[in-house]
């Protein structure tokens, strides 16, 4: 397991931080902001880097934006009983875009305050996604997982279960996509998220509890909350921030092993600790 940080800041207000980045030879990207807004600098650095402690101190001092991400080795993933499947390749918005973000026509029990929902119909997309050597894809603003026929054929040949295959509809033609279908997961686990220090909010409208996105370290779940024979399920718990909400997607070891062995792209796999 390796914890990485993406640091971003404006050089016009944090020149000392920028000087340190250049001093240590840290690779960075620079984006010129419009007008006289200065330059946005961002870089990625792992906590095992010998400069991390000093960088972290200055980042905190100057209030730079720090986004955390955790990566696991193939060996760690293939040894885990359960793994989180996280979509990380997005192509476009659900359609019709303006209507969808206001009312979510393919959702039921949609809470406009916190974003919790139940999907009851297919997503609509503008056009066939440009997969760019990815086997999985999602839509901006969703946690839905679409995949190619190659993935579905292998899932079927390995006798994976606890998932359904739903059509993805091309909005312009009202016909199913030729290239991708959705992996729809009907099974929801029992409550079992572990951690007394996990931050959450309770929606004043629907009263659902929603946890902050789990970005650092290993998510822990109680063993008795999961069906040991399942291949796919959602967590009972909701995650997200603002008006967005999603349940984490959990997959069995044998599904995770196949995705890892095939080196399929478009999702990130994260180890789950079972207690």
C-alpha positions in Angstrom: 0.0 0.0 0.0 1.3 3.4 -0.9 -0.4 6.7 0.0 0.0 9.5 -2.5 -0.9 13.2 -2.3 -1.8 15.6 -5.1 -0.8 19.1 -4.0 -2.0 22.1 -5.9 -1.5 25.8 -5.3 -1.3 29.3 -6.9 2.3 30.5 -7.4 1.3 34.1 -6.9 0.4 33.5 -3.3 2.7 30.6 -2.4 6.0 31.3 -4.0 8.0 29.7 -1.1 6.2 26.4 -1.7 7.0 26.6 -5.4 10.7 27.3 -4.7 10.8 24.2 -2.5 9.2 22.1 -5.3 11.9 23.2 -7.7 14.7 22.8 -5.1 13.9 19.1 -4.6 13.4 18.5 -8.3 9.8 17.4 -7.8 8.1 16.9 -11.1 5.1 19.3 -11.5 2.6 20.6 -13.9 2.0 24.3 -14.4 -1.3 25.8 -15.7 -1.5 29.4 -16.6 -4.7 30.9 -15.2 -6.7 33.5 -17.3 -6.2 37.2 -16.8 -3.8 38.0 -14.0 -4.7 34.9 -11.9 -1.2 33.6 -11.7 -0.2 30.0 -12.3 -1.7 26.9 -10.9 0.9 24.3 -10.0 0.1 20.7 -9.1 2.3 17.6 -8.4 2.0 14.1 -7.0 4.2 12.8 -4.1 4.1 9.6 -2.2 4.5 9.5 1.6 7.5 7.2 1.3 9.4 10.0 -0.6 12.3 11.3 1.6 11.1 14.9 1.1 7.5 14.2 2.1 7.6 15.3 5.7 9.1 18.7 4.9 6.7 19.1 2.0 3.8 18.2 4.2 4.8 20.8 6.8 5.0 23.6 4.3 1.8 22.5 2.5 0.0 22.7 5.8 1.6 26.1 6.7 0.5 27.6 3.4 -2.9 26.0 3.1 -2.3 24.4 -0.2 -4.9 21.9 -1.5 -4.0 18.4 -0.6 -5.9 15.4 -2.0 -5.1 12.0 -0.8 -5.2 8.7 -2.7 -4.2 5.1 -1.8 -2.8 2.6 -4.2 -2.4 -1.1 -3.6 0.0 -3.6 -5.3 -1.3 -6.4 -7.4 -0.2 -8.9 -4.8 -2.1 -7.1 -2.0 -5.3 -7.0 -4.2 -5.1 -10.7 -5.2 -4.6 -11.7 -1.5 -7.7 -9.8 -0.3 -11.1 -11.5 0.4 -12.9 -8.4 -0.7 -11.9 -5.4 -2.8 -13.5 -2.1 -3.6 -14.1 -1.4 -7.3 -13.7 2.3 -7.9 -14.6 3.8 -11.4 -11.8 6.2 -12.4 -12.4 6.7 -16.2 -15.3 9.0 -17.1 -16.7 9.9 -20.5 -19.4 12.5 -20.7 -22.6 13.2 -18.7 -25.9 11.3 -18.4 -28.5 12.5 -20.9 -30.5 14.6 -21.2 -27.9 16.5 -19.2 -29.9 19.5 -18.0 -32.9 17.4 -17.0 -30.8 14.6 -15.4 -28.9 16.8 -13.0 -32.2 18.4 -11.8 -34.5 15.4 -11.5 -32.5 12.1 -12.2 -35.2 10.5 -14.4 -33.8 7.0 -14.1 -33.7 7.2 -10.3 -36.3 6.5 -7.6 -36.3 8.0 -4.1 -33.8 10.6 -5.2 -33.0 13.1 -2.4 -32.2 16.5 -3.9 -30.4 17.5 -0.7 -27.9 14.8 -0.2 -28.1 12.8 -3.5 -29.1 9.3 -2.3 -31.2 7.3 -4.7 -32.2 4.0 -6.1 -31.6 3.3 -9.8 -34.6 1.9 -11.6 -33.9 2.6 -15.3 -31.1 2.7 -17.8 -28.6 5.5 -18.2 -28.7 7.5 -21.4 -25.5 8.7 -23.1 -24.8 11.2 -25.8 -22.7 8.8 -28.0 -20.7 5.7 -27.9 -17.9 6.2 -25.4 -14.3 6.6 -26.6 -12.8 3.9 -24.5 -9.1 4.7 -25.1 -7.9 1.1 -24.3 -10.1 1.0 -21.2 -12.5 -1.9 -20.5 -14.6 0.0 -17.9 -16.1 3.5 -18.1 -18.4 5.7 -16.0 -20.3 8.9 -16.4 -19.5 12.2 -14.8 -21.6 12.7 -11.7 -22.4 9.0 -11.2 -20.8 5.9 -9.7 -22.2 3.6 -12.4 -19.9 1.1 -14.0 -20.2 0.3 -17.7 -18.0 -2.3 -19.5 -17.2 -3.8 -22.8 -18.4 -7.1 -24.2 -15.0 -8.6 -23.5 -15.5 -8.1 -19.8 -19.0 -9.5 -19.8 -18.0 -12.5 -21.8 -15.3 -13.3 -19.2 -17.6 -12.7 -16.3 -20.0 -15.2 -17.8 -17.4 -17.8 -18.5 -16.1 -17.6 -14.9 -19.7 -18.0 -13.6 -19.6 -14.8 -11.6 -23.0 -14.0 -10.1 -24.9 -11.2 -8.1 -24.8 -8.8 -11.0 -27.2 -7.9 -13.9 -26.5 -6.6 -17.3 -28.4 -3.5 -18.2 -28.5 -1.7 -21.5 -27.0 1.8 -21.9 -29.2 3.9 -24.2 -27.9 6.3 -26.9 -30.0 9.4 -26.4 -30.0 10.5 -30.1 -31.3 7.2 -31.5 -33.1 5.7 -28.4 -31.2 2.4 -29.2 -28.9 0.4 -26.9 -25.2 1.1 -27.1 -23.3 -1.4 -29.3 -20.0 -1.0 -27.3 -20.9 -1.0 -23.6 -23.4 -2.2 -21.1 -23.9 -1.4 -17.4 -23.0 -3.8 -14.6 -26.0 -3.4 -12.3 -25.6 -4.7 -8.7 -28.9 -5.5 -6.9 -27.3 -6.8 -3.7 -26.8 -4.5 -0.8 -24.8 -5.6 2.3 -25.8 -5.3 5.9 -24.5 -2.3 7.9 -20.8 -3.1 8.8 -18.5 -0.1 8.2 -15.8 -0.1 11.0 -14.3 3.1 12.4 -15.3 5.3 15.3 -13.4 8.3 13.8 -15.0 8.3 10.3 -16.7 11.6 9.5 -20.2 11.7 8.3 -23.3 14.0 7.9 -26.9 13.2 8.4 -29.2 14.6 5.8 -31.9 16.9 7.2 -34.3 15.9 4.5 -34.1 12.1 4.1 -32.2 11.4 7.4 -29.7 9.2 5.6 -26.1 9.1 7.0 -23.4 9.9 4.5 -19.7 9.3 5.1 -16.9 11.4 3.6 -15.2 9.7 0.6 -12.7 7.0 1.9 -9.4 8.1 0.3 -6.7 7.2 2.8 -5.7 3.7 3.9 -7.8 0.6 4.1 -11.6 0.5 4.5 -12.7 -2.0 7.2 -16.0 -3.9 7.2 -17.4 -6.4 9.6 -17.4 -10.0 8.2 -20.9 -10.8 9.2 -22.3 -7.8 7.1 -21.3 -9.6 3.9 -22.5 -12.6 2.0 -19.4 -14.8 1.7 -20.7 -16.5 -1.4 -21.4 -13.2 -3.3 -19.3 -11.8 -6.1 -20.7 -8.3 -6.2 -22.5 -6.1 -3.7 -22.9 -2.5 -2.5 -22.1 -1.3 0.9 -25.1 -0.4 3.0 -23.4 2.8 3.8 -23.5 5.9 1.6 -20.4 8.0 0.8 -19.9 11.4 -0.9 -19.9 15.1 -0.4 -22.3 17.9 -1.1 -25.2 16.8 -3.3 -23.5 13.6 -4.5 -23.9 10.2 -2.9 -22.8 6.7 -3.8 -22.5 3.3 -2.3 -19.1 1.6 -2.5 -18.9 -1.4 -4.9 -17.4 -4.5 -3.3 -16.2 -7.4 -5.4 -15.0 -10.9 -4.4 -11.4 -12.1 -4.6 -12.0 -14.1 -7.8 -13.4 -11.0 -9.6 -10.6 -8.9 -8.4 -8.0 -11.5 -9.5 -9.5 -11.6 -13.0 -9.5 -7.9 -13.4 -5.9 -7.7 -12.1 -4.6 -10.6 -14.3 -6.2 -9.2 -17.4 -4.8 -5.8 -16.6 -8.2 -4.2 -17.4 -8.4 -0.4 -17.2 -11.0 2.1 -16.2 -11.4 1.1 -12.5 -9.1 1.1 -9.5 -9.1 -1.7 -7.0 -8.7 -1.1 -3.3 -8.2 -3.6 -0.6 -10.9 -4.0 2.1 -10.1 -5.3 5.5 -12.6 -7.8 6.9 -13.0 -7.9 10.7 
